[in-house]
Amino acid sequence: MECRAKHELWLVTQLMAKGSCLHAMTAATKQLGMAPGMHEDWLVWVLREALQGLKYFHEHQQIQ
């Protein structure tokens, strides 16, 4: 059996105290009365942060 980890990038980070994106969306729907789903401005923020993380790894030669 081949080890999959040799062919995949795994980023291991600390858990966020605020929970996942799903948790935040559910809380916003229930507590704030917002429409369900991911709002465009939230999606932009999440994607920007993820891309900044990938940029950091690339610039520090952790990924190519």
Secondary structure, 3 states (H helix, E strand, C coil): CCCHHHHCCCCCCCCCCCCCHHHHHHHHHHHCCCCCCCCHHHHHHHHHHHHHHHHHHHHCCCCC
